[in-house]
Amino acid sequence: MNWARLRDSSYTVRMKGIVLNRIVFLVAGFLFISPALCRPCGLTARVQSDSDGVSEEEYEIYSSIIKQFYVEPRTKQLIIEERTFRYDFGGGEDEPWREKYKGVAIDESAADDYEAKNGNKWLLNKDSFKLRVKTSLITDDDLKTIFHGNWGDLQWINFYRRFPDSRGFIMLSRIGFNTQHTQGLMYVGSRCGPGCGDIHFLLLEKINGAWSIKKELRKKSFG
């Protein structure tokens, strides 16, 4: 008997069996893992589609409010902070959207929506504003480069060297809407120099398809 030939043929059979087993194992592993891979992909897609950002209706309201507060015949340029801003009127416990006011009732769903949206900062899109005045966005990096956390005279001189036609910059929050989409809450404010600026927290209402200010829940001017 040729033991060498028999050994070689047995070895070949064993190797084919091992290779076949490995192929089966890999295919089974792929089939087991692929659903797990698909689940995160699907989740990521849903998160992206659910996080489209600031709505067109919000930009319409922003534009209307900015025209009321900050656009005058001599206004040449508007500078808006690129990221939305939650609220900076008082301390961390000051929540005007949760307070009770005489003669007005804040819908709890609007307050909830305001808090949910403003838990994060959102990037704004310059082209979505409906303003006839030249409009530019200022980034966090721009503000850090100009002010270095110090809002003194020298820093503001540097700001106006860069934006000579502006009157400071504007800050906006996301707008919280009630379930019926007839009530809104928003913060808008501006800074224009040391001790110069204003702060507004607004209750909005929608009547016959048009948004307007129902009440200023907070208002303060500086300088």
C-alpha positions in Angstrom: 0.0 0.0 0.0 1.3 3.4 -0.9 1.1 5.2 2.5 2.4 8.4 1.1 -0.4 8.6 -1.5 -3.0 7.6 1.1 -1.6 10.1 3.6 -1.7 12.8 0.9 -5.2 12.0 -0.2 -6.4 12.0 3.5 -4.7 15.3 4.1 -6.4 16.7 1.0 -9.8 15.6 2.2 -9.2 17.0 5.7 -8.1 20.3 4.3 -11.2 20.5 2.1 -13.3 19.8 5.1 -11.5 22.5 7.1 -11.8 25.0 4.3 -15.5 24.2 3.8 -16.2 24.5 7.6 -14.4 27.9 7.7 -16.5 29.1 4.7 -19.7 28.0 6.4 -18.5 29.7 9.7 -17.7 32.9 7.9 -21.0 33.0 6.0 -23.0 32.3 9.2 -21.0 35.0 11.0 -21.7 37.5 8.3 -25.4 36.7 8.3 -25.4 37.1 12.1 -23.5 40.3 12.2 -25.0 42.1 9.2 -28.4 42.8 10.9 -26.4 44.4 13.7 -24.5 46.5 11.3 -27.7 47.6 9.6 -29.4 48.7 12.8 -27.0 51.5 13.6 -27.0 52.6 9.9 -30.8 52.8 10.0 -30.7 54.6 13.4 -28.2 57.2 12.1 -30.3 57.9 9.1 -33.4 58.4 11.3 -31.5 60.8 13.6 -30.3 62.8 10.7 -33.7 63.0 9.1 -35.3 63.9 12.4 -32.7 66.6 13.0 -33.1 68.8 9.9 -32.5 71.9 11.9 -34.3 75.3 12.1 -37.6 75.3 10.3 -38.6 77.7 7.5 -41.4 79.0 9.8 -38.8 79.9 12.4 -36.8 81.9 9.9 -39.9 83.8 8.9 -40.5 84.7 12.5 -36.9 85.6 13.1 -36.9 87.9 10.1 -40.1 89.6 11.3 -38.8 90.1 14.8 -35.4 91.4 13.6 -37.1 93.9 11.4 -39.2 95.2 14.4 -36.3 95.5 16.8 -33.1 96.0 14.8 -33.8 97.4 11.3 -34.0 101.1 10.8 -33.7 103.3 7.7 -30.0 103.8 8.4 -29.2 100.1 9.0 -26.6 98.9 6.6 -25.6 95.5 7.9 -26.9 92.9 10.4 -24.6 90.5 12.2 -26.3 87.4 13.7 -24.6 84.9 15.9 -24.3 81.7 13.9 -25.4 79.4 16.7 -28.8 79.6 18.5 -28.7 81.0 22.0 -30.9 79.6 24.8 -31.4 82.6 27.1 -29.2 85.0 29.2 -31.4 87.3 31.1 -30.8 86.2 34.6 -29.3 83.3 36.5 -29.5 79.6 35.6 -32.8 79.3 37.5 -34.6 82.1 35.6 -37.1 80.4 33.3 -39.7 82.9 32.0 -41.3 80.2 29.9 -42.4 78.4 33.1 -43.7 81.4 35.0 -47.3 82.5 35.5 -48.4 85.8 34.1 -51.5 87.9 34.6 -53.8 87.9 31.6 -51.8 85.4 29.6 -51.4 81.6 29.7 -48.4 79.8 28.4 -49.2 76.5 26.8 -47.1 73.8 28.6 -46.4 72.1 25.3 -44.8 75.3 24.0 -42.6 75.5 27.1 -41.6 71.9 26.7 -40.8 72.4 23.1 -38.7 75.5 23.9 -36.7 73.5 26.5 -36.2 70.5 24.2 -35.0 72.5 21.2 -32.7 74.8 23.2 -31.0 72.0 25.1 -28.5 72.2 22.2 -27.2 74.9 20.0 -28.2 74.9 16.3 -26.5 76.3 13.3 -28.3 79.0 11.5 -28.4 79.5 7.7 -27.8 83.0 6.5 -29.7 82.4 3.2 -32.8 81.4 5.1 -33.4 84.8 6.6 -35.8 87.0 4.7 -34.1 90.4 5.2 -33.4 93.1 2.7 -30.5 94.4 4.7 -27.0 92.8 4.2 -26.8 90.0 6.7 -23.8 88.0 7.9 -23.3 85.3 10.5 -20.6 85.5 13.2 -19.2 82.2 14.4 -18.1 81.1 17.9 -14.5 81.1 16.7 -14.9 84.7 15.4 -16.2 85.9 18.7 -13.4 84.2 20.6 -10.8 85.7 18.2 -12.2 89.2 18.6 -13.2 89.2 22.3 -11.1 86.5 24.1 -13.9 86.4 26.7 -13.4 90.1 27.5 -16.1 92.5 26.3 -14.2 95.7 26.9 -13.6 98.8 24.8 -10.5 97.5 22.9 -12.3 94.3 21.9 -15.3 96.2 20.6 -13.0 98.5 18.6 -11.7 95.3 16.9 -15.2 94.1 16.3 -16.2 97.4 14.5 -13.0 97.4 12.5 -14.2 94.1 11.1 -17.9 95.0 10.8 -17.9 98.8 10.4 -21.4 99.0 9.0 -23.0 96.9 11.8 -24.5 97.9 15.1 -23.3 94.9 17.1 -24.6 91.4 16.7 -27.9 89.6 17.4 -28.6 86.4 19.3 -31.6 84.1 18.7 -33.0 81.0 20.3 -34.9 78.2 18.7 -38.6 78.9 18.9 -40.8 76.6 21.0 -44.2 75.9 19.6 -47.3 74.5 21.3 -49.0 71.4 19.9 -51.6 73.4 18.0 -48.9 75.6 16.5 -50.7 78.8 17.6 -48.3 79.9 20.4 -44.5 80.3 20.4 -41.7 81.2 22.8 -38.4 82.8 21.8 -35.4 84.7 23.0 -33.8 87.5 21.0 -31.1 89.8 22.2 -28.2 91.9 21.0 -24.8 93.3 22.0 -23.4 96.5 20.7 -20.6 97.5 23.0 -19.5 97.6 26.7 -22.8 98.0 28.6 -24.7 98.2 25.3 -27.4 95.8 24.2 -30.8 94.5 24.9 -32.7 91.3 25.9 -36.2 90.2 25.0 -38.1 87.0 25.8 -41.3 86.9 23.8 -44.6 85.1 23.8 -45.9 84.8 20.3 -49.3 84.0 18.9 -50.6 83.0 15.5 -53.9 84.5 14.4 -55.3 84.0 10.9 -52.0 82.5 9.8 -49.8 85.4 10.9 -47.4 85.5 13.9 -47.2 88.5 16.2 -45.8 89.4 19.7 -48.5 88.8 22.3 -46.4 89.8 25.3 -42.8 90.6 26.2 -42.2 88.3 29.2 -38.8 89.8 29.8 -37.3 93.0 28.5 -34.1 94.9 29.3 -31.9 97.4 27.6 -28.3 98.4 28.3 -26.7 101.7 27.4 
